[in-house]
Amino acid sequence: MSHIEKCRNLYYATLKVPEGLRQKLGRTKFKQSLGTADKRRAQQLAAPVVAMWKAQIRQAQGEPDAVHAEALRWRDALLAERSSGDPENVAELELLLTSKAEDIEGRSGRVAADQFANVALGLATPSTLHYEAWVGSVAHLAPKTQDQMKKDVQRLTTRFSTLEEATPQAIRQWVDELTSRGPSPASPSSVKRMVTFWRSYWNYLEGIEAVPAGSKPFSLVRPPTDVKKTGQGGWVPFKPDDVPSLVRAAQQRGDTELTDLIVLGAYTGARIEELCALKVEHLRQTSFRIVDSKTEAGVREVPIHVELRPVVERLKAASSDGYLLSGLTFNKYDDRSNAIGKRFGRLKTALGHGPKHVFHSLRKTLVTMLEDAGVSENLAADIVGHEKPRITYGLYSGGASLATKADALARVRYEGLSLQ
């Protein structure tokens, strides 16, 4: 289909705007003089102009990088014209490019126009140009890690549309904004993770020579203070009398699965992932084995508290899929704890507990109750699967016996907790 028309002895590039986008784009038709009466030359000049308009339409339809992609095509067209050695053709194309930039400025502002012109002239590179290739380079990592990396790097490329904009000063200012503004500022651990993944992307870009070797756009980022290590933040334990309230609330909702999960967590101190991965085959008469944990110390044998034994027996008899907590679904990362963990989050929020109270808080509750009952720190670590706090026990001890752990755990009681 031809996108040129002749008017007053000169050819114009034209393109109709789809009816549903006319109000958004503020026009019914794109039209621009090509400055030539030669039809063949007009067709050559119209090609990048019309392609740019089509990109604007695609972007209006929701394709975020369409204009940047078209700017790259303009850059390729300019390179081809320059290599042909015809200065007149180059001048014509640059004139059209200037007109396109002015059009973008009128619709989207000076910044967007400069970004387009800089990319088209080869002065800047879209930050997403090599994104898909980088994604391929991390495809060997765990799916959950890949997804988090992609999310963080997309945050970077959204903030800095070209690689040249990501200067040390601009990165530092942005990170300062992330950690100090808005209703949910980024936590120190989130900032550390994001910077790590941004560096991964930048190292890849250096490796393919897309950015200068040795460029360090993250060199001015201030190391954020880890509030967990300074004792000013982190998860906090529930009070012992909060546990019966949580159980009653889950019972009132008719959520038997969540009720059982809370009780298991309260009397074992196990992580939610450990409990949801626990299989019937891991059960013994008075204990169960945690065989899949995030740390080496987490692989352990846990006594079944006397109050917990009827619950465990009921769950064991009712299991239909081999898991103690039967019927939970896997998410895309093969994690059975995700959905029920969200239900716990909604439950505790409804009871007035804030963001520092999470399922992991039950683990802290148990440790606190063991400490109040006079149980040593090393013995408590054996029960909940912590690293041993003291060097001698950590390096040389084989761990407390099951009987010793059972005696310690028997000191824990939650007043008013009914498991009926």
Beta strands, then each sheet from edge to edge (+ up, - down):
strand 1: 4-7
strand 2: 10-16
strand 3: 29-33
strand 4: 287-290
strand 5: 300-303
sheet 1: 1+ 2- 3+
sheet 2: 4+ 5-
end
